[in-house]
Amino acid sequence: MDSKAMSFERALAQLEEAVRLLERGELAIEEAVRLYEDGMKLANLCNHCLDTAELRISQLVPLASGEYLEETILDSPA
């Protein structure tokens, strides 16, 4: 599993498939452990993608003039 260039959607689809297979309970223990490990990597990748996207979300800041300034959360002070 090469997760470095994988999109969020593909990682999520593979994670869902891993969960489906694990929930069936028909895998040999070694295969189940490998699938679990891959699933954890995919879950971490998905979480990282979501965290990155959240930082990029723009918010509208009202100005005194009644207009709005678009500001990215990433640029906001912590």
PyMOL commands that set and color helices and strands:
alter all, ss='L'
color gray80, all
select helices_A, chain A and resi 8-24+29-56+73-75
alter helices_A, ss='H'
color red, helices_A
select strands_A, chain A and resi 58-62+68-72
alter strands_A, ss='S'
color yellow, strands_A
deselect
rebuild
show_as cartoon
